[in-house]
């Protein structure tokens, strides 16, 4: 989807100017999905709604999110990591993918309990 939205046509040479945008999208996706996964991986059989909150996990995930935002939006870090800013729709899709993985894992746990 991201490549298409940037005007890339499959089968044509990859435009070099798209590289920072698509790698940033992939990087942010991996990190955000893993943040969601950290909550679902706490138990192989119990729902996250039944587990007590782990404040250090919340803190670590907030720190991870802040680091991703810094890498994506601070110009000095953009130069170091070769990233580009992402739009609101990008973040919406990334968060949706993370939530989807969490919901699938919660469904698996529920089916396991039956």
Secondary structure, 3 states (H helix, E strand, C coil): CHHHHCCCCCCCCCCHHHHHHHHHHHHHHHHHHHHHHHHHCCCCCCCCCCCCCCHHHHHHHHHHHHHHHHHHHCHHHHHHHCCCCCCHHHHHHHHHHHHHHHHHHHHHHHHHHC
